[in-house]
Structures are given as structure tokens and as C-alpha cells.
Amino acid sequence: MTSRTETVPDSAKLESMREEIRLHLEHLRRTLAAEILSYPTPIPRCDAQFNHLYEQQARLARDLDRIGAFGEKNPGREDCIASIGRFIASAPYTDDGGERELRSRMKKQAFRIQ
């Protein structure tokens, strides 16, 4: 159900943005899982690079759970905008230009909808 201030196109656009973020995070999760699986063994506990990968994997899992659960709750417009805003404001997962472009595009689209 939409409020008087929310239009159906806005609602559809917000859902599309949330789904694009979820797909991006899923892609990152798969890429990171493959990198962890192919990491040379044995892995010492003090291996900073591996520990960073492992921490990124945990962060991705939390963010995916959050955005996935959010989509199941049928959120309102403001909640959806806030969720997208948290993604935009969060630290990037990679230095990849694709991720920077996604965040920039999401920021512009969210600004237009607000």
C-alpha cells in the first residue's frame, strides 16, 4: 500500500534500487567466497590479508541478511530510502570502478526520489 506522498513509480524505483544493491552484494559474496577457497594453504592466524577477506565475508553476510529481510517486510518509502542511504554511506567493499559507479548512481537516484 502506498501513502499519498508516495507514487507507484517511486515505489517501483526504490524496489528496483534495493534489488540492484542485493544483486551487487550477492556477486561480491560469490567472488569473495571463491577468493577465500582458492587462498593458498596453510593459512597462519596472523595472515592479515586472509583475515581481511574473512571480515569482509562476515560484513557482506550481515548486509545481505539486512537487505534481504528488509525486502520481505514490505517497507514504507522512508524505510526504503534509509536502507539505500545506509548502503551508499557504508564503506566500499572494493576499489572497483563498478562499485563506485553503482554507489554514485544510487545516490543520484535516491536524491531524485526524495
C-alpha positions as CSV (number, residue, x, y, z in Angstrom):
1,M,0.0,0.0,0.0
2,T,1.4,3.4,-0.9
3,S,0.9,6.6,1.0
4,R,-0.4,9.8,-0.5
5,T,3.1,11.2,-0.8
6,E,4.5,8.0,-2.4
7,T,3.8,7.3,-6.0
8,V,3.7,3.8,-7.6
9,P,6.6,4.7,-9.9
10,D,8.7,5.8,-6.8
11,S,7.8,2.6,-5.0
12,A,8.8,0.5,-8.0
13,K,12.0,2.5,-8.5
14,L,13.0,2.1,-4.8
15,E,12.4,-1.7,-5.0
16,S,14.5,-1.8,-8.2
17,M,17.3,0.0,-6.5
18,R,17.2,-2.3,-3.5
19,E,17.2,-5.3,-5.7
20,E,20.2,-4.0,-7.7
21,I,22.1,-3.5,-4.4
22,R,21.2,-7.0,-3.3
23,L,22.4,-8.5,-6.6
24,H,25.6,-6.5,-6.3
25,L,26.2,-7.8,-2.8
26,E,25.5,-11.4,-3.9
27,H,28.0,-11.0,-6.7
28,L,30.6,-9.7,-4.3
29,R,29.8,-12.6,-1.9
30,R,30.4,-15.2,-4.6
31,T,33.6,-13.5,-5.7
32,L,34.9,-13.3,-2.2
33,A,34.0,-16.9,-1.4
34,A,35.9,-18.1,-4.5
35,E,38.9,-16.0,-3.4
36,I,38.8,-17.5,0.1
37,L,38.5,-21.0,-1.2
38,S,41.5,-20.6,-3.5
39,Y,43.7,-18.9,-0.9
40,P,47.0,-20.8,-0.5
41,T,47.2,-23.1,2.5
42,P,48.3,-23.4,5.2
43,I,46.9,-20.1,6.4
44,P,48.6,-18.7,9.5
45,R,46.4,-17.0,12.1
46,C,48.3,-13.8,11.6
47,D,47.8,-13.6,7.9
48,A,46.4,-10.0,7.6
49,Q,45.1,-10.4,4.0
50,F,43.2,-13.6,4.8
51,N,41.8,-12.1,7.9
52,H,40.6,-9.1,6.0
53,L,38.9,-11.3,3.4
54,Y,37.2,-13.2,6.2
55,E,36.0,-10.0,7.9
56,Q,34.7,-8.8,4.5
57,Q,32.8,-12.0,4.1
58,A,31.1,-11.6,7.5
59,R,30.2,-7.9,6.7
60,L,28.7,-9.0,3.4
61,A,26.7,-11.7,5.1
62,R,25.3,-9.2,7.6
63,D,24.5,-6.6,4.8
64,L,22.8,-9.3,2.7
65,D,20.7,-10.5,5.6
66,R,19.7,-6.9,6.3
67,I,18.7,-6.0,2.8
68,G,17.1,-9.4,2.1
69,A,15.0,-9.2,5.3
70,F,14.1,-5.6,4.5
71,G,12.6,-6.6,1.2
72,E,10.4,-9.2,2.8
73,K,8.9,-6.7,5.3
74,N,7.1,-4.6,2.6
75,P,8.8,-1.4,3.9
76,G,7.5,2.1,3.6
77,R,9.1,4.7,1.4
78,E,11.2,6.3,4.1
79,D,12.5,3.0,5.3
80,C,13.5,2.0,1.8
81,I,15.2,5.3,1.2
82,A,17.0,4.9,4.6
83,S,18.2,1.4,3.7
84,I,19.6,2.6,0.3
85,G,21.2,5.5,2.1
86,R,23.0,3.2,4.5
87,F,24.4,1.3,1.6
88,I,25.6,4.5,-0.1
89,A,27.2,5.8,3.1
90,S,28.8,2.5,4.0
91,A,32.5,1.8,3.3
92,P,33.0,0.3,-0.2
93,Y,33.8,-3.4,-0.4
94,T,36.3,-3.0,-3.3
95,D,38.2,-0.3,-5.1
96,D,36.4,-1.5,-8.3
97,G,35.1,1.3,-10.5
98,G,31.9,-0.6,-11.0
99,E,31.1,-0.4,-7.3
100,R,31.9,3.3,-7.2
101,E,29.7,3.8,-10.2
102,L,26.8,1.9,-8.6
103,R,27.1,3.9,-5.4
104,S,27.2,7.2,-7.3
105,R,24.2,6.2,-9.4
106,M,22.2,5.1,-6.3
107,K,23.0,8.4,-4.6
108,K,21.7,10.4,-7.6
109,Q,18.6,8.3,-8.0
110,A,17.8,8.4,-4.2
111,F,18.2,12.2,-4.3
112,R,15.7,12.5,-7.2
113,I,13.1,10.4,-5.3
114,Q,13.4,12.2,-2.0
